[in-house]
Amino acid sequence: MTKNLKFVAVITLFFLISCGPQKDMEESSSRENISYKSSDLKYNYTYYKIVIELLLHKDRSNDAVDIFTSNITYFDSETDFMNMINRARELNKFDSIIKILNRWMEIDDQNIYAHKTAFSVYIELEQYQLASFHLDFLYNRYLENKNESYIDIESILSRNIITKNVVDYFEKNLSHYNSQSILLSYINILQKNELDELVVSYIKDIEFKKNRILTRKYAKSLSKLNETHKAITTLESFIKSSSVLDREVSFELLSYYLKKEKLDDSKSLIEKLINIDPSDDDFIFRIALLCFDNEKYSLSEKYFNILLSKSYSSDNINFFLGQIDYKNRSYDEALLHYSRIQQGTFINIKTFNVSMALLKKYDLEKALIYIDENIQIKNQDDQLNSLSLKLSVFEEIGKTIDTINLSSEILELFPNNERALYARALAYEKQGDIFNMSKDFDKMISLNPYNSLALNAYGYSLSLHKVHLDRAETMIRKALAINPGQAAILDSLAWVLFLKGSYIDAAEYSSLAYSKDQDPEIVEHYYKILLKNGNFDEAKYILEQSIKKYPSSKKLLNLLDNNKNAAINL
């Protein structure tokens, strides 16, 4: 075929793709392979490259992947391979992925990115022997390259949704590698997925007490398992055994002191840490922020003001001082600090914070006017930002109808906006409109099947109305498979099982949720489940401890008032 004919063929195909029905693609693809076959690989590559780009432009990724794999012998570019593998993973077309990987390895069997991709894919497919082959290659290759300090297993597995497969693989194959980096990558994966029981059981069986990184990892998981006392003891022992004060380990210890209300120990440790280098304002900022995150506002304010006197990052400091004043209901002072923010990290959050302060001090109208006056609408992103800020205001004050109306307005302009879909779904739930709530959640999940937030909220919302409990359980279990160990999801599953009469299983999941997070709603569910299982003393103790932590929680106080005789009112 001549070059001119080839060009004509491509142009013709453009019109076919643009105008022709999608169902004819498979047939036309077959005809193209016959009609335009050429011995000139260069022109065949160009031809199919254009075909694929046109298909992708028309959002026909499935057809693009099929064309690519059917004509893969014409391709030899790393960029092309990576692009089509990514497309195929989005479509779960693993047969195509394997074909592409095989072609890639055939051309360049030393390519690190090809081996990384293969390693991740084979774990996802539970083909652990093949996964090990590629990890062996990576391990040996990195050892040869002195510039590479470790194998970043976390990044390799960043797209791997099926955490169970990752855990299974490492449990069976980890001992094969004498690599601390691989061990740390595995521990990080476990912690990211809130599998802290595995972290603790794994680390405690190895010599780690002289390793500062493993010591901190161990303490972190202990704390998340509600064993903060053990975490504190672990870190204190490490610090005592060190000849000099380890700042990072001590900072970790400080976080647990603050969490456990050990204020005297906290203040003493802060002074020691600052004295290491009093001029290190960045570290003082970290301390102030840590105190803020742990709601020790007076302590946090002290160090923020020290930094402000030094003109350190004044915009960011004024933001946090404004937040402290807002939380203390000192709205005039909060507005004063917010007004001093001119630029910096929190400039975009400022508008919402000021609007909320105005809302508390004056009224809703002033808050909304402030948003309109301070966001210049230059493009669609600005418009979405403005509408989203207003939506957040309505959600904050529980304006259900306004939330529904504004979410609907956003969705008319941005039909696939998940933020608006989520807000509207929850607002419909508050109204008891299960039908429309389900429509919005269904759309969110169709846009992203791995959206654990939507899956969990969907299932839990159904349980609140005691409808479609089997479907609710299915949704929540899917969410848990995506994010194992997440407290909110464990709590949702526990509550659904409780409503279905599976009281023992409910207690197991509720206990796990409580060990990770003592939020009043989780406590409420755990309390009721314990009572139903006859664990009256434990239920009473947990409720008393939770009220100490959240003395103003109406939810917990109502439990104390209404359930003195261990009666459950559902």
C-alpha positions in Angstrom: 0.0 0.0 0.0 1.3 3.4 -0.8 1.6 6.2 1.7 -1.3 8.1 0.1 -3.6 5.2 0.3 -2.6 4.7 3.9 -3.5 8.3 4.7 -6.9 7.9 2.9 -7.5 4.7 5.0 -6.8 6.6 8.2 -9.1 9.5 7.3 -11.8 7.1 6.3 -11.5 5.3 9.6 -11.8 8.6 11.4 -15.3 9.1 10.0 -16.2 5.5 10.7 -15.2 5.8 14.3 -16.8 9.2 14.7 -20.1 8.4 13.0 -20.5 4.7 12.9 -22.2 2.6 15.6 -20.0 1.1 18.3 -21.3 -2.4 17.8 -19.7 -2.5 14.4 -16.2 -2.0 15.7 -15.3 -5.6 16.1 -16.3 -6.3 12.5 -14.6 -3.2 11.1 -11.5 -4.1 13.1 -11.3 -7.5 11.5 -11.7 -6.0 8.0 -9.0 -3.4 8.7 -6.5 -6.1 9.6 -7.0 -7.8 6.3 -7.4 -4.7 4.0 -4.5 -2.7 5.3 -1.9 -5.3 6.2 1.5 -4.1 5.2 5.0 -5.4 5.4 6.1 -2.0 6.4 6.0 -2.1 10.2 6.5 1.7 10.5 3.3 2.5 8.6 1.4 -0.2 10.3 2.5 1.2 13.7 1.4 4.7 12.6 -1.9 3.5 11.3 -2.9 1.6 14.5 -1.5 4.3 16.7 -3.9 6.8 15.1 -6.8 4.3 15.3 -6.2 3.8 19.0 -5.9 7.5 19.7 -9.1 8.2 17.9 -10.9 5.5 19.9 -9.6 6.9 23.2 -10.7 10.3 22.1 -14.2 8.9 21.7 -14.0 7.3 25.2 -13.9 3.8 23.6 -11.1 2.4 25.8 -12.4 -1.1 25.5 -12.1 -1.1 21.7 -8.7 0.7 21.9 -7.3 -2.1 24.1 -8.7 -4.8 21.8 -7.1 -3.2 18.7 -3.8 -2.7 20.5 -3.6 -6.3 21.8 -4.7 -7.7 18.4 -1.9 -5.8 16.6 0.6 -5.8 19.4 3.5 -7.0 17.2 3.6 -3.5 15.6 4.3 -1.8 19.0 7.6 -1.6 20.9 7.3 1.6 22.9 7.4 1.6 26.7 5.0 4.6 26.8 2.5 2.7 24.6 2.7 -0.4 26.8 2.2 1.6 30.1 -0.7 3.6 28.7 -2.6 0.5 27.4 -1.9 -1.5 30.6 -3.4 1.4 32.6 -6.4 1.4 30.4 -6.8 -2.4 30.6 -6.5 -2.3 34.4 -9.4 0.2 34.6 -11.4 -2.2 32.5 -10.2 -5.3 34.5 -9.1 -6.8 31.1 -6.3 -9.0 32.6 -6.0 -11.2 29.6 -5.0 -8.1 27.6 -2.6 -7.0 30.3 -0.8 -10.4 30.2 -0.5 -10.2 26.4 1.0 -6.7 26.7 3.4 -7.7 29.4 4.6 -10.7 27.5 5.2 -8.5 24.4 7.0 -5.9 26.6 9.3 -8.6 28.2 9.9 -10.1 24.7 11.3 -6.8 23.6 13.1 -5.7 26.8 13.3 -8.4 29.5 15.4 -6.1 31.7 12.9 -3.3 31.9 12.3 -2.4 35.6 8.9 -0.9 35.0 7.7 -4.0 33.1 8.7 -6.2 36.1 7.1 -3.8 38.6 3.9 -3.9 36.7 4.0 -7.7 36.3 4.7 -8.1 40.0 1.6 -6.0 41.0 -0.7 -7.7 38.4 0.3 -11.3 39.4 -0.4 -10.6 43.0 -3.8 -9.2 42.1 -4.4 -12.4 40.1 -3.2 -14.5 43.1 -0.4 -16.0 40.9 2.2 -15.7 43.6 4.9 -17.9 42.0 4.9 -15.6 39.0 4.9 -12.5 41.3 7.9 -13.9 43.1 9.8 -14.3 39.8 9.5 -10.6 39.1 10.2 -9.5 42.7 13.4 -11.6 42.5 14.4 -9.7 39.4 13.7 -6.4 41.1 15.5 -7.4 44.3 18.7 -8.4 42.5 18.6 -5.4 40.2 18.3 -2.9 43.0 21.1 -4.6 44.9 23.3 -4.2 41.9 22.5 -0.5 41.6 24.0 1.3 44.6 22.1 4.5 43.9 18.9 2.7 44.7 18.5 2.3 48.5 15.4 0.1 48.5 12.6 -1.5 46.5 9.5 0.7 46.9 7.0 -2.1 47.2 4.3 0.3 48.3 4.4 2.3 45.1 4.5 -0.9 43.0 1.3 -2.0 44.8 -0.3 1.4 44.9 -3.0 0.3 42.4 -3.7 -3.1 44.0 -7.2 -3.0 45.4 -7.2 -6.5 46.8 -5.3 -6.1 50.1 -5.9 -9.7 51.1 -3.8 -10.9 48.1 -1.0 -8.6 49.1 -1.1 -9.9 52.7 -1.2 -13.5 51.6 1.7 -13.1 49.3 4.0 -11.5 51.8 3.0 -13.9 54.6 4.1 -16.8 52.3 7.2 -15.2 50.7 8.6 -12.4 52.9 11.1 -14.6 54.7 12.8 -15.3 51.4 14.2 -11.8 51.3 16.8 -10.5 53.7 15.7 -6.9 53.2 14.6 -4.4 55.9 13.1 -2.2 53.1 10.8 -4.9 51.9 9.8 -5.6 55.5 9.0 -1.9 56.1 7.1 -1.7 52.8 4.9 -4.6 54.0 4.3 -3.1 57.4 3.4 0.2 55.8 0.8 -1.6 53.6 -0.6 -3.3 56.6 -0.9 0.0 58.5 -2.4 1.9 55.6 -5.1 -0.8 55.5 -5.5 -0.6 59.3 -4.4 -4.2 59.8 -2.6 -3.3 63.0 -3.1 -6.7 64.7 -0.9 -8.2 62.0 1.7 -5.4 62.4 2.0 -6.0 66.2 2.1 -9.8 65.9 4.7 -9.6 63.2 7.1 -7.0 64.8 7.0 -8.5 68.3 8.5 -11.7 66.9 11.6 -10.0 65.6 14.4 -8.0 67.2 13.3 -4.4 66.8 14.0 -2.6 70.1 17.2 -1.0 68.7 15.6 0.0 65.4 13.9 3.4 65.7 11.7 2.9 62.6 10.3 -0.4 63.6 9.9 0.8 67.2 7.8 3.7 66.0 5.8 1.4 63.7 5.1 -1.0 66.6 4.0 1.9 68.9 1.7 3.3 66.2 -0.1 0.1 65.7 -0.4 -0.5 69.5 -2.0 2.9 69.9 -4.5 2.2 67.1 -5.4 -1.0 68.9 -6.2 1.1 71.9 -3.1 0.0 73.7 -1.6 3.4 74.0 -0.1 2.6 77.4 2.1 -0.2 75.8 3.0 2.2 73.0 4.2 4.8 75.6 6.2 2.1 77.5 7.8 0.9 74.2 8.9 4.4 73.2 10.1 5.4 76.7 12.3 2.3 76.8 13.8 3.1 73.5 14.6 6.7 74.6 16.1 5.5 77.9 18.4 3.1 76.0 19.7 5.9 73.7 22.7 8.0 74.6 21.1 11.2 73.1 17.5 12.3 72.9 16.0 11.0 69.7 13.8 13.9 68.5 11.5 11.9 66.2 10.9 9.1 68.6 10.3 11.6 71.3 7.9 13.5 69.1 6.0 10.3 68.6 6.0 9.8 72.4 4.6 13.3 72.8 1.6 12.5 70.6 0.7 9.6 72.9 1.2 11.7 76.1 -1.3 14.3 74.6 -3.7 11.5 73.6 -3.7 10.1 77.1 -4.0 13.5 78.8 -0.6 13.3 80.3 -0.2 17.1 80.3 2.7 17.4 82.8 4.7 14.8 80.9 3.8 16.6 77.7 4.9 20.0 78.8 8.2 18.6 80.2 9.0 16.7 77.0 8.1 19.7 74.8 10.7 21.8 76.7 13.3 19.2 76.2 12.6 18.9 72.5 12.7 22.7 72.0 15.9 23.0 73.9 17.6 20.7 71.4 17.5 23.6 69.0 15.5 26.6 70.1 15.9 28.3 66.7 14.2 25.5 64.8 10.9 27.2 64.2 9.7 24.5 61.8 9.9 22.0 64.7 8.1 24.3 67.1 5.4 24.6 64.4 5.1 20.8 64.4 4.7 20.8 68.2 2.0 23.5 68.1 0.2 21.6 65.3 0.4 18.4 67.2 -1.2 20.0 70.3 -3.9 21.5 68.1 -4.7 18.2 66.5 -5.1 16.7 70.0 -7.4 19.5 71.0 -4.9 20.9 73.6 -5.8 24.4 72.5 -4.2 26.5 75.3 -0.9 24.7 74.8 -1.1 25.0 71.0 -2.0 28.7 71.3 1.1 29.3 73.4 3.5 28.0 70.7 1.6 29.5 67.8 1.9 32.9 69.5 5.6 32.4 70.0 6.0 31.7 66.3 3.8 34.7 65.4 6.1 37.0 67.5 8.9 35.8 65.2 6.8 36.5 62.1 7.1 32.8 61.2 4.6 31.9 58.5 2.1 34.4 59.8 -0.6 33.5 57.4 -0.7 29.9 58.5 -0.3 30.8 62.1 -3.2 33.2 61.9 -5.3 30.5 60.4 -4.7 28.1 63.3 -5.2 30.9 65.9 -8.5 31.7 64.2 -9.5 28.0 64.4 -8.7 28.0 68.1 -10.8 31.1 68.7 -13.6 29.6 66.6 -13.6 26.4 68.6 -13.6 28.5 71.8 -16.6 30.4 70.4 -14.6 33.7 70.3 -16.0 34.6 66.9 -14.8 38.2 66.9 -11.2 37.1 67.6 -11.5 34.4 65.0 -12.6 36.8 62.3 -9.7 39.1 63.3 -7.1 36.3 62.7 -8.8 35.2 59.5 -8.7 38.8 58.2 -4.9 38.8 58.5 -4.5 35.8 56.1 -3.3 37.2 52.8 -1.8 34.1 51.1 -0.4 30.7 52.0 -1.6 27.1 52.3 -5.0 28.0 53.9 -6.0 30.9 51.8 -8.7 28.8 50.0 -10.1 27.5 53.2 -10.3 31.0 54.7 -13.5 31.8 52.8 -15.4 28.9 54.3 -14.0 29.5 57.8 -14.9 33.2 57.7 -18.4 32.3 56.4 -18.9 29.9 59.3 -17.8 32.5 61.8 -20.2 35.0 60.3 -22.9 32.3 60.4 -22.3 31.8 64.1 -22.1 35.5 64.9 -24.7 36.9 62.6 -26.8 34.8 60.2 -26.8 32.6 57.1 -27.3 35.4 54.6 -24.1 37.2 55.7 -22.2 33.9 55.4 -23.4 33.3 51.8 -22.8 36.9 50.8 -19.2 36.7 52.0 -18.7 33.6 49.8 -20.1 35.5 46.8 -18.0 38.5 47.4 -14.7 36.6 47.9 -14.7 34.1 45.1 -14.2 35.6 41.7 -16.0 33.5 39.1 -13.6 33.3 36.2 -14.2 29.7 35.1 -16.0 26.6 35.9 -13.6 25.6 38.6 -14.3 28.9 40.4 -18.0 28.3 40.0 -17.8 24.8 41.4 -15.7 26.1 44.3 -18.2 28.7 45.2 -21.2 26.3 45.0 -19.3 23.7 47.0 -18.5 26.2 49.8 -22.2 27.1 50.1 -23.1 23.4 50.1 -20.7 22.9 53.0 -22.4 25.7 54.9 -25.8 24.2 54.4 -24.5 20.8 55.5 -22.9 22.2 58.6 -26.1 23.7 59.9 -28.3 20.9 58.8 -30.3 22.7 56.1 -31.6 19.5 54.4 -33.8 21.0 51.7 -31.2 23.7 50.9 -28.6 20.9 50.6 -30.7 18.9 48.2 -31.5 22.0 46.1 -28.0 23.2 45.9 -26.6 19.7 45.2 -29.1 19.4 42.4 -27.9 22.8 41.0 -24.3 21.6 41.1 -25.2 18.3 39.4 -27.0 20.1 36.5 -23.7 21.8 35.8 -21.4 19.0 36.8 -23.4 15.7 36.4 -20.7 13.4 37.8 -19.7 15.5 40.8 -19.3 12.9 43.6 -19.2 15.6 46.3 -22.7 16.8 45.4 -24.0 13.3 44.9 -22.8 12.3 48.3 -24.3 15.4 50.0 -27.6 14.9 48.3 -27.8 11.2 49.1 -27.3 11.9 52.8 -29.8 14.7 52.7 -32.4 12.4 51.1 -31.6 9.8 53.8 -32.4 12.4 56.5 -35.8 13.0 54.8 -36.4 9.2 54.7 -36.4 9.3 50.9 -34.7 5.9 50.4 -35.5 5.8 46.6 -33.7 9.0 45.7 -30.9 8.3 48.2 -30.3 4.9 46.5 -30.2 6.5 43.0 -27.4 8.9 44.1 -25.4 6.2 45.8 -25.8 3.9 42.9 -24.5 6.5 40.5 -21.5 7.2 42.8 -20.7 3.5 42.8 -21.1 3.2 39.0 -18.6 6.1 38.6 -16.2 4.4 41.0 -16.9 0.8 42.1 -14.1 1.0 44.7 -15.5 4.0 46.5 -15.6 2.6 50.0 -17.0 5.8 51.4 -20.1 5.5 49.2 -20.5 1.8 49.7 -20.3 2.1 53.5 -22.6 5.1 53.7 -25.1 3.4 51.4 -25.2 0.3 53.5 -25.3 2.1 56.8 -28.1 4.4 55.6 -30.2 1.4 54.6 -29.6 0.0 58.1 -30.7 3.2 59.8 -34.2 2.7 58.2 -34.1 -1.1 58.7 -34.7 -1.8 55.1 -32.9 -4.1 52.5 -30.5 -5.4 55.2 -29.1 -8.1 53.0 -28.2 -5.5 50.4 -26.8 -3.2 53.2 -24.6 -6.0 54.4 -23.3 -6.7 50.9 -22.4 -3.1 50.4 -20.6 -2.7 53.7 -18.6 -6.0 53.2 -17.5 -4.6 49.8 -16.3 -1.5 51.5 -14.5 -3.5 54.2 -12.7 -5.6 51.5 -11.4 -2.3 50.0 -10.5 -0.8 53.3 -9.9 -3.6 55.8 -9.9 -2.5 59.5 -11.5 0.9 59.0 -13.4 1.7 62.2 -16.5 3.3 60.6 -16.9 0.3 58.2 -16.5 -2.2 61.0 -19.1 -0.4 63.0 -21.5 -0.3 60.1 -21.2 -4.1 59.6 -21.6 -4.7 63.3 -24.8 -2.7 63.4 -26.3 -4.4 60.3 -25.5 -7.9 61.8 -27.1 -6.7 65.1 -30.3 -5.7 63.3 -30.3 -9.1 61.5 -30.0 -10.9 64.8 -26.4 -12.1 64.5 -25.5 -10.8 68.0 -22.2 -12.7 68.5 -20.8 -11.7 65.1 -22.0 -8.2 65.7 -20.1 -8.1 69.0 -16.9 -9.2 67.3 -17.0 -6.5 64.7 -18.2 -3.8 67.1 -15.3 -4.6 69.5 -12.8 -4.2 66.6 -14.4 -0.9 65.7 -14.2 0.3 69.3 -10.6 -0.7 69.6 -9.8 1.7 66.8 -12.1 4.6 67.4 -14.1 5.6 70.5 -16.5 7.9 68.6 -19.8 8.3 70.4 -21.8 6.6 67.7 -19.5 3.6 67.7 -19.8 3.6 71.5 -23.6 3.7 71.3 -23.6 0.7 69.0 -21.1 -1.3 71.0 -23.0 -0.5 74.2 -26.3 -1.8 72.9 -24.6 -4.9 71.3 -22.9 -5.7 74.6 -26.2 -5.5 76.5 -27.9 -7.8 74.0 -25.1 -10.3 74.6 -25.6 -10.1 78.3 -22.2 -8.2 79.0 -23.8 -5.7 81.4 -20.7 -4.8 83.4 -18.5 -4.2 80.3 -21.3 -2.1 78.7 -21.6 0.0 81.8 -17.8 0.5 82.0 -17.4 1.5 78.4 -20.2 4.0 78.6 -18.8 5.6 81.7 -15.3 5.9 80.2 -16.7 7.4 77.0 -18.8 10.0 78.9 -15.5 11.1 80.6 -14.0 11.6 77.1 -17.1 13.2 75.6 -19.0 14.8 78.6 -21.3 16.9 76.4 -22.3 14.1 74.0 -26.1 14.0 73.9 -26.0 10.6 72.4 -24.0 9.1 75.3 -25.9 11.0 78.0 -29.2 9.8 76.6 -27.9 6.2 76.8 -27.0 6.8 80.5 -30.5 8.2 81.2 -32.6 5.9 79.2 -30.8 2.6 79.6 -30.2 2.3 83.4 -31.8 -1.1 83.4 -30.0 -2.3 80.3 -33.1 -2.0 78.1 -32.5 -1.5 74.5 -34.9 0.8 72.7 -34.5 0.4 69.0 
